[in-house]
Amino acid sequence: MGSYLLLIIAALAAGLINSVAGGGMFLTFPALVFTGVPSIIANASSTVALFPGSFASAWAYRDDFRRFDTIPFKASLAVSLAGGVTGALLLLNTPQHAFDVVIPWLLALATFLFAFGPKISPWLRSRFHIGVRTVLCCQYVVAIYGGYFGGAVGIIMLALFSLLGIGNIRSMNALKTLLGGSMNAVAVVCFVIAGKVWWTQTAVMLLGSVAGGYLGARYARKVPSVVLRGVVIAIGVVMTVVFFRRG
């Protein structure tokens, strides 16, 4: 019961954090690993548990959704789906021991991107201007990462959007949650077909992530994003150190 309570709390907090700042994976993935789930299955199960929360957040952000001329929605959705499948297949073909070696580095990369992404984005925008085709290619690569691991993938998408001069953060978040949920949805299909999901733990976390995602999108805007980001970064640093020590 203690393990399930940990999973529920982690999923609820992850849904809340994902709807506002992103980074919920830093809670759900370690929670599954620490309760005895093998790392690849934990990664797949975490994706399954969190992706409905993305759509719950997207629904809550529905009034903020806008179509941007510089980001063709249908094309962005298509490359996100394709990248999500590619990343999921890469994960399924990664040996367990190899993934265990890669995990700390993925966590370190995700923590770095989450911590410094908002600062890197303006710097890139001031020096580079990229076109729609380049953005779509980058979105495909980001979706591969999202299907494979997904830590801080929302931050990366926001950075891409900002390179096109889009400044409405709520509209960017609405598009980010929809595309992120889509790439995770196709990854989920791959994981389910491959039998890489532990359903009891996943079902417990899924309920928590949906509730947290919706409540976060509706009410957690009152919490300063800098506070939430600080919490996520701290968790990311701790989890990175822990997994390096475990390795």
NORNOR-V776698 format. One record per pair of residues at least 24 apart in sequence whose C-alpha atoms are under 7 Angstrom apart, sorted by the first residue. I is the first residue (numbers start at 0). J is the second residue. Records with the same first field share a line. If there is no record, write none. Layout:
I=J / J
This chain:
2=34
5=30
6=30 / 203 / 204
7=203 / 204 / 207
10=204 / 207 / 208
11=207 / 208 / 210 / 211
12=211
13=208
14=52 / 208 / 209 / 211 / 212 / 215
15=211 / 212 / 214 / 215
16=227
17=212
18=56 / 212 / 215 / 216
19=215 / 216 / 219 / 220 / 224
20=224 / 227 / 228
21=151 / 153
22=150 / 151 / 231
24=150
25=234 / 235
38=99
39=95
40=195 / 196
42=148
43=190 / 195 / 196
44=196 / 197 / 201
46=183 / 187
47=187 / 201
48=201 / 202 / 204 / 205 / 208
49=205 / 208
50=180 / 183 / 184
51=209
52=208 / 209 / 212
53=176 / 177 / 180 / 212
54=176 / 177 / 180
55=209 / 212 / 213
56=176 / 212 / 213 / 216
57=173 / 176 / 177
59=213 / 216 / 217
60=173 / 216
61=173
63=169 / 170 / 173
64=170 / 173 / 174
65=170
69=131 / 163
70=131
75=135
76=178
78=135 / 138 / 139
79=138 / 139 / 142 / 178 / 181 / 182
80=181 / 182 / 185
82=139 / 140 / 142 / 143 / 146 / 182
83=142 / 143 / 145 / 146 / 182 / 183 / 185 / 186
84=146 / 185 / 186
85=143
86=143 / 144 / 145 / 146 / 147
87=146 / 147 / 186 / 189
89=147
90=147
100=246
103=239 / 242 / 243
106=235 / 239
107=239
109=150 / 151
110=232 / 235 / 236
112=151
113=151 / 154
114=232
116=154 / 155 / 158
120=158 / 161
124=162
128=162
129=162 / 163
134=159
142=182
145=182
146=182 / 183 / 186
153=179
